[in-house]
Every structure is written in structure tokens, then in C-alpha cells.
Amino acid sequence: MRTRVVALLSCLLLLAACGGEDADPEASDDTSSSPSDTPNQSPSQSPTSDAGSTGTTATSSSPPAAEGTTVVVEGSDFGPMLFDDTGQAIYLFDVETTAEPRCYDDCEAAWPPVFTDGKPVAGDGVDGSLLGTTERSDGRLQVTYDDHPLYFYAHEGKHEVLCHDVFLNGGNWYVVQPDGSAAPPG
């Protein structure tokens, strides 16, 4: 019984974090469960050379390109929307009107960017022509969709959508529809 009460209180605290304008993004420093802590990484591969019985060395090819983050469309209470392939909801920040990210520091702690190590991959329902990347100030690549930099919410579990149409960190956050637009306010 005590475990259920603690779980319920934890859920209520998470909901309060995305409750609206009064929510304080600095209220929680714990981003240990942040999706950005485990960016997509591909196993390291190095080119190999093969010395055959003739004593010649085969030329080595370039290492394969890193596999990019996969973006998929799944259903939600707000209609079809973008998720990563692990089920993490994806958001856009309405103050970003170009592909240039403006969410840094405290904003980035609450809204980790959707990073990629290679070209993003269009999964089920995603228009691959809308996928792209933008370089952040630290040199990492952030996934874009229809020229919107994409983000996760740091305090959300897989298949949770807690922060659609909320005002935090100086702007509104919306889930992203398959056409690249923000889902209507819910």
C-alpha cells in the first residue's frame, strides 16, 4: 500500500512540473533519467585490412556512417505524433521559428535535445524528407523535423505525454504531428 501511495505522489509531482506557466524548470535538478543521458550510439567499427595468401593487402574502406536516431509516429491522446523508437515523446519549442536551437542551459536540462550520431532514420509514419539535423553550440547534432529542433521532456517515461501545450522556459511546448506542425492545444 505504501508503495502505491509513493508512486501516486511521484506521478502527481511530475504532472505538476508540466502544469503551466507557474511551473519552475529549476525545481528539480535530477535529470538522471533523462533521455539525453543515453544518446543513440552505434558500436565502434574500424576498417579492416585483409592480407591474403598472395601477400597483398586489400584496401580498407571508410567506416560505415553512424546509425542515426529513429523517429516514428505513434498514437496519443493528441492524435498521431512523433516518438523516438524507444517510445519517448518528442516536442517542439514554439519560440524556435528556424532550425537554430534556442533551448540551452536550464531549458536544455528540462528539455534534452533529440541527438543523433548520424543521419536520422524515418520510421513508421514519418516523412523522411522532413527529417534533418542542426548543429548545437557544443557541436552535437540535434534532430529536426520540418526545420523544428526536436526535444524530449526530461521527467517523462516511455509512452508518456505530460507536457503538450505547456508554457515553460520562455515558450510553449507542443507534441509534433506527422506533417511537422504542432498538435492543437489540448
N, CA, C and O atoms as a DFTB+ gen file, in Angstrom:
744 C
 N C O
     1  1       0.829      -1.193       0.000
     2  2       0.000       0.000       0.000
     3  2       0.871       1.253       0.000
     4  3       0.603       2.205      -0.733
     5  1       1.919       1.244       0.830
     6  2       2.793       2.408       0.913
     7  2       3.454       2.668      -0.444
     8  3       3.607       3.822      -0.845
     9  1       3.844       1.613      -1.145
    10  2       4.474       1.753      -2.455
    11  2       3.529       2.438      -3.434
    12  3       3.956       3.280      -4.223
    13  1       2.257       2.084      -3.388
    14  2       1.279       2.709      -4.287
    15  2       1.126       4.190      -3.987
    16  3       1.011       5.000      -4.906
    17  1       1.123       4.550      -2.714
    18  2       0.985       5.955      -2.324
    19  2       2.200       6.742      -2.815
    20  3       2.055       7.842      -3.349
    21  1       3.397       6.180      -2.635
    22  2       4.606       6.854      -3.084
    23  2       4.583       7.007      -4.605
    24  3       4.941       8.063      -5.127
    25  1       4.166       5.962      -5.314
    26  2       4.089       6.033      -6.774
    27  2       3.080       7.096      -7.209
    28  3       3.348       7.852      -8.143
    29  1       1.931       7.162      -6.547
    30  2       0.916       8.158      -6.875
    31  2       1.441       9.569      -6.637
    32  3       1.239      10.454      -7.467
    33  1       2.117       9.785      -5.505
    34  2       2.671      11.101      -5.220
    35  2       3.740      11.478      -6.240
    36  3       3.819      12.636      -6.649
    37  1       4.557      10.526      -6.653
    38  2       5.570      10.800      -7.670
    39  2       4.925      11.234      -8.972
    40  3       5.383      12.182      -9.609
    41  1       3.860      10.542      -9.371
    42  2       3.153      10.905     -10.606
    43  2       2.566      12.309     -10.509
    44  3       2.638      13.082     -11.465
    45  1       1.987      12.638      -9.361
    46  2       1.404      13.964      -9.185
    47  2       2.473      15.048      -9.257
    48  3       2.231      16.117      -9.817
    49  1       3.652      14.785      -8.696
    50  2       4.731      15.760      -8.774
    51  2       5.181      15.967     -10.218
    52  3       5.465      17.095     -10.622
    53  1       5.248      14.893     -10.996
    54  2       5.618      15.021     -12.402
    55  2       4.591      15.828     -13.162
    56  3       4.944      16.683     -13.975
    57  1       3.325      15.566     -12.906
    58  2       2.268      16.319     -13.583
    59  2       2.337      17.792     -13.213
    60  3       2.116      18.659     -14.059
    61  1       2.640      18.076     -11.960
    62  2       2.732      19.464     -11.521
    63  2       3.879      20.179     -12.228
    64  3       3.800      21.383     -12.470
    65  1       4.928      19.462     -12.557
    66  2       6.074      20.069     -13.242
    67  2       5.686      20.596     -14.615
    68  3       6.314      21.535     -15.106
    69  1       4.691      20.032     -15.234
    70  2       4.245      20.489     -16.549
    71  2       2.889      21.143     -16.461
    72  3       2.148      21.155     -17.444
    73  1       2.548      21.682     -15.324
    74  2       1.213      22.202     -15.105
    75  2       0.901      23.526     -15.744
    76  3      -0.277      23.871     -15.846
    77  1       1.869      24.288     -16.180
    78  2       1.563      25.562     -16.806
    79  2       2.620      26.590     -16.505
    80  3       3.755      26.250     -16.172
    81  1       2.247      27.858     -16.622
    82  2       3.185      28.960     -16.501
    83  2       3.893      29.002     -15.163
    84  3       5.037      29.453     -15.103
    85  1       3.269      28.554     -14.093
    86  2       3.870      28.662     -12.782
    87  2       4.890      27.569     -12.514
    88  3       5.571      27.607     -11.489
    89  1       5.011      26.604     -13.402
    90  2       5.957      25.515     -13.189
    91  2       7.375      26.059     -13.230
    92  3       7.701      26.885     -14.083
    93  1       8.222      25.601     -12.312
    94  2       9.590      26.060     -12.199
    95  2      10.522      25.009     -12.759
    96  3      10.659      23.943     -12.160
    97  1      11.186      25.273     -13.913
    98  2      12.050      24.281     -14.518
    99  2      13.269      23.975     -13.665
   100  3      13.912      22.946     -13.872
   101  1      13.611      24.848     -12.700
   102  2      14.756      24.612     -11.849
   103  2      14.380      23.872     -10.576
   104  3      15.239      23.628      -9.730
   105  1      13.108      23.510     -10.426
   106  2      12.648      22.858      -9.201
   107  2      13.266      21.498      -9.015
   108  3      13.365      21.021      -7.884
   109  1      13.680      20.866     -10.070
   110  2      14.281      19.548      -9.959
   111  2      15.585      19.516     -10.720
   112  3      15.622      19.780     -11.922
   113  1      16.652      19.192     -10.020
   114  2      17.946      19.065     -10.663
   115  2      18.196      17.655     -11.135
   116  3      19.216      17.406     -11.778
   117  1      17.304      16.713     -10.844
   118  2      17.510      15.313     -11.183
   119  2      17.139      15.050     -12.621
   120  3      15.961      14.994     -12.973
   121  1      18.145      14.888     -13.442
   122  2      17.905      14.513     -14.829
   123  2      18.542      13.166     -15.098
   124  3      18.895      12.851     -16.234
   125  1      18.691      12.365     -14.040
   126  2      19.348      11.076     -14.200
   127  2      18.574      10.153     -15.120
   128  3      19.160       9.248     -15.713
   129  1      17.280      10.359     -15.251
   130  2      16.511       9.518     -16.155
   131  2      16.297      10.188     -17.503
   132  3      15.454       9.762     -18.293
   133  1      17.063      11.237     -17.758
   134  2      16.923      11.991     -18.987
   135  2      17.275      11.160     -20.205
   136  3      18.267      10.432     -20.199
   137  1      16.464      11.263     -21.251
   138  2      16.780      10.547     -22.475
   139  2      18.126      10.963     -23.045
   140  3      18.748      10.184     -23.767
   141  1      18.595      12.177     -22.742
   142  2      19.857      12.613     -23.313
   143  2      21.040      11.943     -22.658
   144  3      22.147      11.998     -23.193
   145  1      20.838      11.302     -21.503
   146  2      21.933      10.614     -20.846
   147  2      22.369       9.383     -21.616
   148  3      23.488       8.906     -21.432
   149  1      21.508       8.861     -22.475
   150  2      21.845       7.677     -23.241
   151  2      21.575       7.931     -24.713
   152  3      20.661       7.346     -25.295
   153  1      22.386       8.819     -25.322
   154  2      22.149       9.099     -26.741
   155  2      22.392       7.847     -27.568
   156  3      23.119       6.939     -27.165
   157  1      21.759       7.826     -28.743
   158  2      21.961       6.696     -29.641
   159  2      23.435       6.584     -29.954
   160  3      24.053       7.537     -30.428
   161  1      23.988       5.440     -29.694
   162  2      25.381       5.210     -30.022
   163  2      25.464       3.920     -30.789
   164  3      24.809       2.935     -30.449
   165  1      26.279       3.928     -31.835
   166  2      26.468       2.702     -32.582
   167  2      27.789       2.094     -32.162
   168  3      28.698       2.809     -31.741
   169  1      27.902       0.787     -32.272
   170  2      29.154       0.162     -31.885
   171  2      30.280       0.697     -32.757
   172  3      30.103       0.961     -33.946
   173  1      31.449       0.850     -32.128
   174  2      32.554       1.370     -32.923
   175  2      33.060       0.284     -33.846
   176  3      33.235      -0.873     -33.464
   177  1      33.282       0.694     -35.043
   178  2      33.788      -0.227     -36.039
   179  2      34.982       0.433     -36.690
   180  3      34.959       1.631     -36.970
   181  1      36.006      -0.325     -36.926
   182  2      37.153       0.236     -37.599
   183  2      37.386      -0.525     -38.888
   184  3      37.056      -1.706     -38.995
   185  1      37.955       0.157     -39.859
   186  2      38.206      -0.530     -41.112
   187  2      39.214      -1.650     -40.882
   188  3      40.086      -1.551     -40.019
   189  1      39.084      -2.693     -41.649
   190  2      39.999      -3.810     -41.513
   191  2      40.734      -4.014     -42.814
   192  3      40.226      -3.705     -43.892
   193  1      41.918      -4.530     -42.698
   194  2      42.637      -4.910     -43.904
   195  2      42.808      -6.414     -43.860
   196  3      42.903      -7.012     -42.788
   197  1      42.844      -7.001     -45.003
   198  2      42.914      -8.445     -45.076
   199  2      44.116      -8.818     -45.916
   200  3      44.143      -8.592     -47.126
   201  1      45.108      -9.389     -45.260
   202  2      46.277      -9.841     -46.009
   203  2      45.974     -11.238     -46.516
   204  3      45.814     -12.178     -45.738
   205  1      45.901     -11.356     -47.802
   206  2      45.588     -12.645     -48.401
   207  2      46.841     -13.499     -48.521
   208  3      47.924     -13.069     -48.126
   209  1      46.704     -14.693     -49.058
   210  2      47.829     -15.604     -49.183
   211  2      48.842     -15.113     -50.206
   212  3      49.970     -15.605     -50.243
   213  1      48.456     -14.152     -51.035
   214  2      49.379     -13.626     -52.032
   215  2      50.274     -12.558     -51.452
   216  3      51.190     -12.083     -52.122
   217  1      50.020     -12.172     -50.211
   218  2      50.850     -11.166     -49.577
   219  2      50.408      -9.752     -49.884
   220  3      51.078      -8.806     -49.468
   221  1      49.317      -9.568     -50.589
   222  2      48.821      -8.224     -50.871
   223  2      47.822      -7.838     -49.807
   224  3      47.177      -8.695     -49.202
   225  1      47.698      -6.569     -49.586
   226  2      46.762      -6.068     -48.590
   227  2      45.576      -5.452     -49.300
   228  3      45.736      -4.608     -50.181
   229  1      44.395      -5.874     -48.915
   230  2      43.189      -5.300     -49.503
   231  2      43.048      -3.872     -49.020
   232  3      43.418      -3.550     -47.891
   233  1      42.519      -3.026     -49.867
   234  2      42.320      -1.646     -49.444
   235  2      41.156      -1.605     -48.472
   236  3      40.168      -2.322     -48.632
   237  1      41.283      -0.772     -47.483
   238  2      40.211      -0.671     -46.496
   239  2      39.262       0.434     -46.912
   240  3      39.671       1.458     -47.459
   241  1      38.017       0.211     -46.650
   242  2      37.007       1.211     -46.983
   243  2      36.771       2.091     -45.773
   244  3      37.236       1.789     -44.674
   245  1      36.053       3.171     -45.976
   246  2      35.705       4.060     -44.873
   247  2      34.823       3.325     -43.895
   248  3      34.078       2.423     -44.277
   249  1      34.902       3.708     -42.621
   250  2      33.982       3.081     -41.678
   251  2      32.558       3.448     -42.047
   252  3      32.313       4.530     -42.580
   253  1      31.614       2.556     -41.767
   254  2      30.221       2.886     -42.096
   255  2      29.754       4.102     -41.307
   256  3      30.210       4.353     -40.192
   257  1      28.848       4.841     -41.902
   258  2      28.297       6.016     -41.228
   259  2      27.566       5.576     -39.962
   260  3      26.958       4.507     -39.909
   261  1      27.645       6.430     -38.952
   262  2      26.964       6.119     -37.700
   263  2      25.462       6.043     -37.947
   264  3      24.908       6.807     -38.738
   265  1      24.821       5.117     -37.264
   266  2      23.376       4.984     -37.394
   267  2      22.703       6.123     -36.640
   268  3      23.039       6.404     -35.489
   269  1      21.758       6.770     -37.293
   270  2      21.073       7.895     -36.688
   271  2      19.895       7.473     -35.826
   272  3      19.472       6.317     -35.834
   273  1      19.388       8.427     -35.095
   274  2      18.222       8.235     -34.253
   275  2      16.998       7.953     -35.125
   276  3      16.777       8.622     -36.135
   277  1      16.217       6.971     -34.729
   278  2      14.999       6.634     -35.468
   279  2      13.810       7.356     -34.853
   280  3      13.614       7.337     -33.638
   281  1      13.023       7.989     -35.710
   282  2      11.815       8.703     -35.301
   283  2      10.627       7.964     -35.912
   284  3      10.647       7.606     -37.090
   285  1       9.593       7.740     -35.103
   286  2       8.397       7.020     -35.554
   287  2       7.154       7.831     -35.207
   288  3       7.210       8.771     -34.415
   289  1       6.036       7.452     -35.811
   290  2       4.739       8.040     -35.479
   291  2       3.948       6.997     -34.705
   292  3       3.849       5.842     -35.119
   293  1       3.386       7.416     -33.575
   294  2       2.506       6.562     -32.779
   295  2       1.296       7.391     -32.361
   296  3       1.317       8.621     -32.417
   297  1       0.253       6.703     -31.945
   298  2      -0.949       7.382     -31.476
   299  2      -0.776       7.904     -30.061
   300  3       0.026       7.387     -29.283
   301  1      -1.542       8.938     -29.741
   302  2      -1.541       9.522     -28.394
   303  2      -2.898      10.183     -28.158
   304  3      -3.758      10.186     -29.038
   305  1      -3.076      10.735     -26.973
   306  2      -4.301      11.481     -26.675
   307  2      -4.430      12.727     -27.548
   308  3      -5.504      13.323     -27.632
   309  1      -3.336      13.118     -28.195
   310  2      -3.324      14.313     -29.039
   311  2      -3.280      13.953     -30.520
   312  3      -2.974      14.798     -31.361
   313  1      -3.583      12.712     -30.830
   314  2      -3.547      12.227     -32.206
   315  2      -2.189      11.634     -32.527
   316  3      -1.345      11.488     -31.643
   317  1      -1.975      11.288     -33.795
   318  2      -0.678      10.748     -34.187
   319  2       0.416      11.785     -33.931
   320  3       0.231      12.967     -34.220
   321  1       1.541      11.350     -33.395
   322  2       2.638      12.266     -33.060
   323  2       3.963      11.545     -33.147
   324  3       4.010      10.322     -33.279
   325  1       5.053      12.316     -33.073
   326  2       6.393      11.754     -33.157
   327  2       6.881      11.233     -31.807
   328  3       6.659      11.845     -30.763
   329  1       7.547      10.092     -31.864
   330  2       8.243       9.486     -30.738
   331  2       9.587       8.999     -31.271
   332  3       9.758       8.852     -32.481
   333  1      10.544       8.746     -30.373
   334  2      11.717       8.018     -30.846
   335  2      11.359       6.540     -30.837
   336  3      10.277       6.166     -30.384
   337  1      12.256       5.699     -31.331
   338  2      11.920       4.283     -31.457
   339  2      11.858       3.543     -30.130
   340  3      11.526       2.358     -30.105
   341  1      12.171       4.220     -29.021
   342  2      12.010       3.603     -27.696
   343  2      10.693       4.003     -27.046
   344  3      10.364       3.505     -25.970
   345  1       9.927       4.900     -27.686
   346  2       8.646       5.326     -27.139
   347  2       8.699       6.635     -26.374
   348  3       7.742       6.974     -25.678
   349  1       9.791       7.381     -26.484
   350  2       9.903       8.668     -25.806
   351  2       9.227       9.736     -26.665
   352  3       9.543       9.878     -27.846
   353  1       8.294      10.489     -26.067
   354  2       7.574      11.547     -26.785
   355  2       8.531      12.652     -27.220
   356  3       9.501      12.965     -26.530
   357  1       8.239      13.230     -28.375
   358  2       9.074      14.292     -28.952
   359  2       8.257      15.579     -29.047
   360  3       7.081      15.571     -29.409
   361  1       8.925      16.689     -28.706
   362  2       8.288      18.006     -28.655
   363  2       9.033      19.016     -29.523
   364  3      10.193      18.822     -29.886
   365  1       8.326      20.103     -29.844
   366  2       8.962      21.276     -30.431
   367  2       8.700      22.466     -29.515
   368  3       7.752      22.463     -28.729
   369  1       9.550      23.480     -29.626
   370  2       9.510      24.683     -28.799
   371  2       9.053      25.820     -29.705
   372  3       9.732      26.139     -30.680
   373  1       7.912      26.436     -29.398
   374  2       7.316      27.384     -30.341
   375  2       8.120      28.658     -30.565
   376  3       7.873      29.354     -31.550
   377  1       9.066      28.993     -29.702
   378  2       9.870      30.201     -29.924
   379  2      10.967      29.962     -30.955
   380  3      11.605      30.914     -31.405
   381  1      11.195      28.722     -31.333
   382  2      12.182      28.408     -32.356
   383  2      11.484      28.392     -33.718
   384  3      10.800      27.431     -34.070
   385  1      11.668      29.455     -34.460
   386  2      10.991      29.583     -35.756
   387  2      11.894      29.190     -36.917
   388  3      11.462      29.203     -38.070
   389  1      13.145      28.841     -36.623
   390  2      14.086      28.319     -37.613
   391  2      14.704      27.051     -37.034
   392  3      14.355      26.636     -35.928
   393  1      15.608      26.444     -37.768
   394  2      16.276      25.226     -37.287
   395  2      17.337      25.524     -36.226
   396  3      17.936      24.594     -35.685
   397  1      17.580      26.786     -35.920
   398  2      18.583      27.145     -34.922
   399  2      18.024      26.962     -33.511
   400  3      17.045      27.613     -33.144
   401  1      18.644      26.073     -32.711
   402  2      18.149      25.850     -31.349
   403  2      18.337      27.082     -30.457
   404  3      19.337      27.793     -30.557
   405  1      17.362      27.313     -29.595
   406  2      17.438      28.408     -28.616
   407  2      17.297      27.879     -27.195
   408  3      17.306      28.664     -26.247
   409  1      17.168      26.585     -27.031
   410  2      16.982      25.976     -25.717
   411  2      18.324      25.466     -25.204
   412  3      18.817      24.426     -25.641
   413  1      18.909      26.219     -24.265
   414  2      20.197      25.883     -23.666
   415  2      20.113      26.048     -22.154
   416  3      19.129      26.578     -21.639
   417  1      21.130      25.601     -21.452
   418  2      21.284      25.755     -20.015
   419  2      20.109      25.130     -19.245
   420  3      19.864      23.931     -19.379
   421  1      19.373      25.928     -18.436
   422  2      18.259      25.377     -17.648
   423  2      17.189      24.777     -18.555
   424  3      16.592      23.748     -18.235
   425  1      16.958      25.425     -19.673
   426  2      15.973      24.913     -20.630
   427  2      16.399      23.535     -21.124
   428  3      15.585      22.613     -21.164
   429  1      17.659      23.389     -21.496
   430  2      18.167      22.120     -22.012
   431  2      18.139      21.020     -20.946
   432  3      17.965      19.846     -21.274
   433  1      18.307      21.392     -19.680
   434  2      18.237      20.397     -18.606
   435  2      16.826      19.821     -18.500
   436  3      16.664      18.623     -18.263
   437  1      15.812      20.655     -18.671
   438  2      14.424      20.193     -18.604
   439  2      13.969      19.567     -19.915
   440  3      13.129      18.667     -19.916
   441  1      14.513      20.034     -21.020
   442  2      14.113      19.610     -22.366
   443  2      15.340      19.139     -23.145
   444  3      15.846      19.878     -23.990
   445  1      15.824      17.934     -22.880
   446  2      17.009      17.448     -23.592
   447  2      16.756      17.352     -25.097
   448  3      15.715      16.854     -25.524
   449  1      17.698      17.822     -25.889
   450  2      17.559      17.716     -27.342
   451  2      17.522      16.258     -27.787
   452  3      18.070      15.382     -27.117
   453  1      16.882      16.008     -28.907
   454  2      16.924      14.694     -29.540
   455  2      18.216      14.697     -30.362
   456  3      18.275      15.291     -31.439
   457  1      19.245      14.028     -29.842
   458  2      20.540      13.976     -30.505
   459  2      20.600      12.808     -31.469
   460  3      19.827      11.855     -31.368
   461  1      21.532      12.899     -32.405
   462  2      21.777      11.806     -33.341
   463  2      23.262      11.756     -33.643
   464  3      23.944      12.781     -33.647
   465  1      23.751      10.561     -33.895
   466  2      25.148      10.389     -34.278
   467  2      25.311      10.259     -35.786
   468  3      26.436      10.212     -36.282
   469  1      24.234      10.201     -36.501
   470  2      24.261      10.077     -37.954
   471  2      22.980      10.642     -38.513
   472  3      22.218      11.302     -37.806
   473  1      22.746      10.382     -39.784
   474  2      21.522      10.864     -40.413
   475  2      20.315      10.224     -39.721
   476  3      20.266       9.001     -39.585
   477  1      19.332      11.038     -39.277
   478  2      18.143      10.467     -38.628
   479  2      17.409       9.513     -39.570
   480  3      17.421       9.678     -40.790
   481  1      16.779       8.525     -38.973
   482  2      16.096       7.476     -39.727
   483  2      14.590       7.661     -39.604
   484  3      14.063       7.806     -38.501
   485  1      13.902       7.654     -40.740
   486  2      12.437       7.765     -40.753
   487  2      11.836       6.397     -40.501
   488  3      11.959       5.494     -41.328
   489  1      11.185       6.245     -39.358
   490  2      10.483       5.011     -39.025
   491  2       9.053       5.078     -39.523
   492  3       8.707       5.931     -40.341
   493  1       8.221       4.166     -39.021
   494  2       6.819       4.074     -39.427
   495  2       6.099       5.414     -39.337
   496  3       6.088       6.051     -38.283
   497  1       5.496       5.842     -40.452
   498  2       4.659       7.027     -40.486
   499  2       5.387       8.347     -40.616
   500  3       4.742       9.389     -40.730
   501  1       6.714       8.337     -40.601
   502  2       7.492       9.575     -40.637
   503  2       7.859       9.921     -42.079
   504  3       8.271       9.052     -42.848
   505  1       7.708      11.186     -42.436
   506  2       8.094      11.684     -43.749
   507  2       9.594      11.965     -43.722
   508  3      10.029      12.968     -43.156
   509  1      10.379      11.088     -44.328
   510  2      11.833      11.215     -44.308
   511  2      12.345      12.519     -44.874
   512  3      13.423      12.977     -44.494
   513  1      11.581      13.137     -45.791
   514  2      12.023      14.401     -46.378
   515  2      11.964      15.548     -45.368
   516  3      12.574      16.595     -45.591
   517  1      11.239      15.365     -44.258
   518  2      11.140      16.407     -43.232
   519  2      12.210      16.257     -42.152
   520  3      12.429      17.181     -41.369
   521  1      12.882      15.095     -42.104
   522  2      13.924      14.867     -41.099
   523  2      15.214      15.563     -41.506
   524  3      15.573      15.589     -42.683
   525  1      15.901      16.121     -40.528
   526  2      17.189      16.759     -40.777
   527  2      17.947      16.887     -39.474
   528  3      17.579      16.285     -38.466
   529  1      19.003      17.673     -39.501
   530  2      19.790      17.928     -38.298
   531  2      20.187      19.392     -38.259
   532  3      20.176      20.089     -39.273
   533  1      20.536      19.835     -37.071
   534  2      21.106      21.154     -36.860
   535  2      22.233      20.992     -35.860
   536  3      22.166      20.143     -34.971
   537  1      23.259      21.796     -36.003
   538  2      24.382      21.709     -35.077
   539  2      24.159      22.644     -33.904
   540  3      23.847      23.822     -34.082
   541  1      24.323      22.107     -32.700
   542  2      24.197      22.909     -31.480
   543  2      25.526      23.600     -31.183
   544  3      26.539      23.301     -31.814
   545  1      25.521      24.510     -30.237
   546  2      26.731      25.277     -29.930
   547  2      27.880      24.392     -29.454
   548  3      29.041      24.788     -29.565
   549  1      27.582      23.196     -28.923
   550  2      28.642      22.280     -28.474
   551  2      29.110      21.349     -29.593
   552  3      29.956      20.483     -29.366
   553  1      28.565      21.522     -30.800
   554  2      28.969      20.720     -31.940
   555  2      28.167      19.450     -32.141
   556  3      28.334      18.784     -33.163
   557  1      27.300      19.088     -31.201
   558  2      26.487      17.875     -31.357
   559  2      25.357      18.128     -32.333
   560  3      24.892      19.256     -32.495
   561  1      24.921      17.050     -32.986
   562  2      23.819      17.146     -33.945
   563  2      22.488      16.889     -33.265
   564  3      22.317      15.894     -32.560
   565  1      21.549      17.798     -33.485
   566  2      20.193      17.673     -32.972
   567  2      19.269      17.384     -34.141
   568  3      19.387      17.995     -35.204
   569  1      18.347      16.451     -33.940
   570  2      17.385      16.098     -34.978
   571  2      16.388      17.244     -35.155
   572  3      15.941      17.855     -34.185
   573  1      16.053      17.518     -36.408
   574  2      14.996      18.485     -36.732
   575  2      13.923      17.766     -37.540
   576  3      14.171      16.735     -38.166
   577  1      12.729      18.339     -37.507
   578  2      11.626      17.830     -38.323
   579  2      10.897      19.040     -38.862
   580  3      10.395      19.860     -38.093
   581  1      10.834      19.159     -40.168
   582  2      10.268      20.342     -40.823
   583  2      10.941      21.612     -40.285
   584  3      10.285      22.625     -40.042
   585  1      12.259      21.530     -40.108
   586  2      13.109      22.619     -39.616
   587  2      12.830      23.031     -38.171
   588  3      13.221      24.126     -37.766
   589  1      12.175      22.193     -37.396
   590  2      11.990      22.451     -35.967
   591  2      12.972      21.579     -35.194
   592  3      12.945      20.359     -35.358
   593  1      13.845      22.155     -34.352
   594  2      14.665      21.326     -33.482
   595  2      13.750      20.514     -32.555
   596  3      12.735      21.024     -32.080
   597  1      14.108      19.266     -32.302
   598  2      13.254      18.366     -31.525
   599  2      13.839      18.114     -30.128
   600  3      15.054      18.109     -29.929
   601  1      12.919      17.904     -29.164
   602  2      13.287      17.733     -27.763
   603  2      12.457      16.634     -27.114
   604  3      11.381      16.272     -27.591
   605  1      12.994      16.111     -26.004
   606  2      12.256      15.246     -25.089
   607  2      11.934      16.084     -23.857
   608  3      12.494      17.167     -23.686
   609  1      11.039      15.601     -22.997
   610  2      10.881      16.200     -21.679
   611  2      11.597      15.275     -20.700
   612  3      11.347      14.070     -20.694
   613  1      12.477      15.821     -19.880
   614  2      13.374      15.027     -19.033
   615  2      12.665      14.199     -17.973
   616  3      13.223      13.208     -17.502
   617  1      11.470      14.569     -17.589
   618  2      10.803      13.887     -16.480
   619  2       9.576      13.111     -16.952
   620  3       8.535      13.097     -16.294
   621  1       9.723      12.483     -18.078
   622  2       8.636      11.728     -18.682
   623  2       9.129      10.316     -18.972
   624  3      10.265      10.123     -19.406
   625  1       8.276       9.342     -18.732
   626  2       8.617       7.967     -19.050
   627  2       8.258       7.636     -20.487
   628  3       7.704       8.457     -21.218
   629  1       8.584       6.432     -20.863
   630  2       8.259       5.953     -22.210
   631  2       6.743       5.949     -22.401
   632  3       5.999       5.553     -21.504
   633  1       6.297       6.389     -23.563
   634  2       4.882       6.448     -23.958
   635  2       4.060       7.392     -23.080
   636  3       2.831       7.318     -23.090
   637  1       4.706       8.269     -22.330
   638  2       4.008       9.306     -21.562
   639  2       4.052      10.607     -22.353
   640  3       5.049      10.926     -23.000
   641  1       2.949      11.351     -22.288
   642  2       2.890      12.673     -22.907
   643  2       2.278      13.594     -21.854
   644  3       1.058      13.731     -21.754
   645  1       3.157      14.219     -21.074
   646  2       2.699      15.037     -19.959
   647  2       2.748      16.532     -20.231
   648  3       2.120      17.308     -19.512
   649  1       3.475      16.946     -21.245
   650  2       3.790      18.373     -21.363
   651  2       3.358      19.014     -22.668
   652  3       3.979      19.981     -23.110
   653  1       2.313      18.504     -23.293
   654  2       1.805      19.146     -24.502
   655  2       1.067      20.429     -24.128
   656  3       0.270      20.453     -23.190
   657  1       1.345      21.486     -24.872
   658  2       0.682      22.776     -24.683
   659  2       0.914      23.341     -23.287
   660  3      -0.026      23.751     -22.606
   661  1       2.180      23.357     -22.872
   662  2       2.546      23.990     -21.605
   663  2       3.540      25.104     -21.879
   664  3       4.289      25.060     -22.855
   665  1       3.539      26.095     -21.014
   666  2       4.468      27.216     -21.120
   667  2       5.568      27.014     -20.081
   668  3       5.325      27.094     -18.877
   669  1       6.776      26.751     -20.563
   670  2       7.950      26.584     -19.703
   671  2       9.170      27.127     -20.436
   672  3       9.251      27.062     -21.662
   673  1      10.111      27.659     -19.678
   674  2      11.373      28.125     -20.240
   675  2      11.200      29.162     -21.345
   676  3      11.975      29.195     -22.301
   677  1      10.184      30.006     -21.209
   678  2      10.022      31.121     -22.131
   679  2       9.194      30.870     -23.371
   680  3       9.135      31.725     -24.255
   681  1       8.552      29.716     -23.457
   682  2       7.729      29.442     -24.630
   683  2       6.837      28.246     -24.418
   684  3       6.885      27.596     -23.373
   685  1       6.023      27.957     -25.411
   686  2       5.117      26.803     -25.341
   687  2       5.766      25.586     -25.978
   688  3       6.531      25.698     -26.935
   689  1       5.448      24.433     -25.433
   690  2       5.947      23.144     -25.905
   691  2       4.776      22.350     -26.443
   692  3       3.719      22.275     -25.817
   693  1       4.972      21.761     -27.601
   694  2       3.912      21.001     -28.255
   695  2       4.462      19.692     -28.798
   696  3       5.621      19.612     -29.205
   697  1       3.614      18.667     -28.799
   698  2       3.987      17.439     -29.493
   699  2       3.900      17.711     -30.990
   700  3       3.217      18.634     -31.435
   701  1       4.611      16.880     -31.756
   702  2       4.763      17.125     -33.184
   703  2       3.940      16.127     -33.991
   704  3       4.056      14.914     -33.815
   705  1       3.108      16.661     -34.874
   706  2       2.297      15.822     -35.748
   707  2       3.139      15.312     -36.916
   708  3       4.199      15.873     -37.194
   709  1       2.689      14.256     -37.609
   710  2       3.452      13.696     -38.728
   711  2       3.763      14.693     -39.855
   712  3       4.727      14.498     -40.596
   713  1       2.960      15.757     -39.992
   714  2       3.239      16.753     -41.040
   715  2       4.239      17.808     -40.582
   716  3       4.577      18.705     -41.355
   717  1       4.721      17.722     -39.341
   718  2       5.701      18.651     -38.814
   719  2       5.126      19.795     -38.020
   720  3       5.882      20.572     -37.437
   721  1       3.827      19.927     -37.975
   722  2       3.203      21.015     -37.231
   723  2       2.980      20.614     -35.767
   724  3       2.994      19.436     -35.413
   725  1       2.779      21.621     -34.949
   726  2       2.445      21.380     -33.550
   727  2       1.019      20.858     -33.470
   728  3       0.136      21.335     -34.182
   729  1       0.798      19.882     -32.608
   730  2      -0.578      19.411     -32.389
   731  2      -1.396      20.531     -31.773
   732  3      -0.847      21.336     -31.021
   733  1      -2.685      20.613     -32.063
   734  2      -3.516      21.665     -31.493
   735  2      -3.510      21.605     -29.963
   736  3      -3.361      20.532     -29.379
   737  1      -3.672      22.756     -29.327
   738  2      -3.737      22.762     -27.859
   739  2      -4.798      21.785     -27.369
   740  3      -5.879      21.674     -27.949
   741  1      -4.477      21.096     -26.316
   742  2      -5.385      20.063     -25.812
   743  2      -6.004      20.497     -24.577
   744  3      -6.804      19.763     -23.996
